[in-house]
Amino acid sequence: MVSFFNKSVGLPHRSRYLGLVVRIRCHIICPGGYPMRKHRYRLSRKTFNDLVTKTLETLPEEFLSRLENVVINVEDEPPKGMHDTMGLYEGVPLIDRSLESVNLPDRITLYRGPIERSCSNATEIEAEIRDTVLHEVGHFFGLEEDDLE
């Protein structure tokens, strides 16, 4: 089951749970490099969330069926010090889990601000959302940064 929540709903910060959670920070920079473009194209929150949902619905069934116990969260901006981060996976990758371990829900967070600032139109935003979702889902399945490039 994949849950999709907006900013006001989500899980507490999970790094405090007995060190069982691996935190992977994903830094994705627009092709022009940072700083990103000054002009910012904005979508409504509903449209942005709908694009995230659309991307998840287009995942192949063999991946979608294994994407369980995951919360998808959209926030406006990343935490301080992570200004160029478009997405973040927090959890225990699927390949690192054991049958005996108790796993809290994994969390994939997309950061709307950096994604929108890197794009100049709705088509670019949709492509960036798709790339970011697929990148973070790749971490869920245990892929490292080098594997995702």
Disulfide bonds with the S-S distance in Angstrom:
none
